[in-house]
Amino acid sequence: MSKDENTLILGIGGVGMHLARRLVHEGYPVTVIESDAELLANAAESLDARLICGNAMRLSSWREAHAQNMELIIATTNDDSTNIMSALIADKFGIERKIVRARSTDLVDGSIFSPEDLKID
C-alpha cells in the first residue's frame, strides 16, 4: 500500500476508529462514512480525516466520499450484511481492494456464496 492510496472506511466505532487512526498516523489519506453523528463528533476531535455523516447503503454517501477515487475500502460497521454488501458496491465504483469485517460466517461458510462471489479480498 503506497502513501497516496485513498482509503474509505465505513463505520467509525471501535475497530473503524482504530484503523483510521493508524492509517492517518502513517500518512494515508482516509475518508470515513458514519451514520452516527455522535461518533463522528468524537472522531473529529482526534482524527485528521474526511468525515461524512451518511449511510453506507446509500449511493449518495459513496458519491460524496468520491468512492471512484478510492483504492481500498474497509467496512467495519456493526452490521455484517452492510459490510458484505459494501464490497459489491465498492466493486461497482472500481475500488480494487476490499476488506470486510464479518462477525458471522453464515453468509460465506458452507453457503452458496464464496468470498470471490462477494468481491471480498
N, C-alpha and C positions, 0 to 999 in steps of 0.2 A: 504494500500500500504506500503510495507516494504522498507527500505532504500536501499536494494540490488536489487530492481526490476529495470531492464533496460527499459528505455523509448525511443521510437523512435518518433520524431516529424517531420512531413512533412510540410515544409514551415516555414520560419523564418521571416515573415513580422511582423506586429504589434502584433497580437494575439499569433503567434508562439513564438516570442521573449519574450513576457511577461510570457508565460507559462514556457519556457525553463529557464529563469532567476529564476523564483520562484522555480522550481524543483531543479535546481543546488544549489541555496541558501539553500535549505532544505536538501541537501546532496544526492540527487538521481543522478545516472548515466544517462546522456542524450546523445543521438545521433541525429543529425539533417541531413535531406536531403533537399537541396535547390538548385534550378536551377540558381538563380540569383547570380552571383559572387560578385556583389557589396553588396548585403545584407549579404552574407557570410563573406565578409571582415569586415563589420561593426560588425557583431556578434562576430568575432574572437577577436576583441578589448576588449570586455567586458564579454565574456561568456566562462566559463571553461567547454566546451562540445566537443564531437567529431563532427566535421563539415564535411559534404560530399557535394561536388558540383556534383549534379546529378539530375535525373528526377524521380519523384515519380511513373511514369508509365513505368519505365524500370527496369526489374528484376535485371540487373547488379547493379543498385544503392542499391536495397534491399539487395543483396548479400554482397556488400561492407560494408553495415551497420550491417552485421551479424544479419539480421532480425530474424533468427531462435532462437536467444538468447534473444529476447525481450519479455517482459511480457505485455507491454502496447504500443499502438500506438495512437498518437493524430495527426489527419490530419487537418491542418489549411491552406492549400493552398488557393489561390483566385479562385479556380475552384471547384464547388460543385461536378461535375461528377468525377473529380480526387479524391476528398476526399472520396466519396462514394465507388468508385471502389477500393480505397486503403484498405477499410475494408475487401473486398473479398480477395485481395492479402494477407493481414495480416493473414487472416484465414488459407490460404494455407501454410503459414510459421509457423503456430501453435501459433500465438500470440493470447492470450485468451481475452484480454480486448482491445476494440476499441472505441475511441471517435472521432467523425467526425463533423467538422464544416460544416453546410449547411445553406446558406442564404435563399434558396428557399426550400419549402417543396413539390414542384411539383412531385419529384420522389418518394415521400413516401405517403403523404396525399392523400387519395382518389384514389390512383393508384393501380396497380396490385402488387406493392412491399410493403412489411412491413419492419420495422427495423430488424426484425428477419431474413427475407429473405436476407437482405443485410449484415447480420452478424455485425450489429452496436449495441453497448451497450447503 
